[in-house]
Amino acid sequence: MGIHVRRRAEARWTGSVPAGTGHIRTASGALDSDYSLYSREADSAGLNTNPESSSGPASRVLRDVGREPARGGGYAEVEVNAKAVVQMEQLHIGFRITEIALSVTGSAATLTQEDFASLADQAKRTCPVSLALAGTTITLAQTTVVSR
């Protein structure tokens, strides 16, 4: 109909979820911040953000791949990079987020392309942000495992 806006964000996570760290950045530069499990969950963490704020389903991949191996899952030496392109359009009913395209790259000891693609798809289907945006098309544009 009229206006089409595309915005990009990316999140990186290194390490297990309990002990790892991440960085999130928007293409505009309005957000460029480190984060951790503490900054995502603690009320006293101050003014922080997290991947859910901008890249939603991609952040679920960060959690699933980075789960502590000793606690029944996950992989060792994890690094995951997730990029999201969010499209907003002016429709006849008003402005709507119409599409989120995710590109996720990961590396971890013993992580295969098949396992990573499966984790990414599961994350896309079960992420609370994905479920909240059920009327929005969310695609996994790319899932890639990088060799270590």
Secondary structure in CASP SS format (residue, H / E / C, confidence):
PFRMAT SS
TARGET T0000
AUTHOR 0000-0000-0000
METHOD secondary structure of the structure
MODEL  1
M C 1.00
G C 1.00
I C 1.00
H E 1.00
V E 1.00
R E 1.00
R E 1.00
R E 1.00
A E 1.00
E E 1.00
A E 1.00
R E 1.00
W E 1.00
T E 1.00
G C 1.00
S C 1.00
V C 1.00
P C 1.00
A C 1.00
G C 1.00
T E 1.00
G E 1.00
H E 1.00
I E 1.00
R E 1.00
T E 1.00
A C 1.00
S C 1.00
G C 1.00
A C 1.00
L C 1.00
D E 1.00
S E 1.00
D E 1.00
Y E 1.00
S E 1.00
L H 1.00
Y H 1.00
S H 1.00
R H 1.00
E H 1.00
A C 1.00
D H 1.00
S H 1.00
A H 1.00
G C 1.00
L C 1.00
N C 1.00
T C 1.00
N C 1.00
P H 1.00
E H 1.00
S H 1.00
S C 1.00
S C 1.00
G C 1.00
P H 1.00
A H 1.00
S H 1.00
R H 1.00
V H 1.00
L H 1.00
R H 1.00
D H 1.00
V H 1.00
G C 1.00
R C 1.00
E C 1.00
P H 1.00
A H 1.00
R H 1.00
G C 1.00
G C 1.00
G C 1.00
Y C 1.00
A C 1.00
E C 1.00
V C 1.00
E E 1.00
V E 1.00
N E 1.00
A E 1.00
K E 1.00
A E 1.00
V E 1.00
V E 1.00
Q E 1.00
M E 1.00
E E 1.00
Q E 1.00
L E 1.00
H C 1.00
I C 1.00
G E 1.00
F E 1.00
R E 1.00
I E 1.00
T E 1.00
E E 1.00
I E 1.00
A E 1.00
L E 1.00
S E 1.00
V E 1.00
T E 1.00
G E 1.00
S E 1.00
A C 1.00
A C 1.00
T C 1.00
L C 1.00
T C 1.00
Q H 1.00
E H 1.00
D H 1.00
F H 1.00
A H 1.00
S H 1.00
L H 1.00
A H 1.00
D H 1.00
Q H 1.00
A H 1.00
K H 1.00
R H 1.00
T H 1.00
C C 1.00
P H 1.00
V H 1.00
S H 1.00
L H 1.00
A H 1.00
L C 1.00
A C 1.00
G C 1.00
T C 1.00
T E 1.00
I E 1.00
T E 1.00
L E 1.00
A E 1.00
Q E 1.00
T E 1.00
T E 1.00
V E 1.00
V C 1.00
S C 1.00
R C 1.00
END
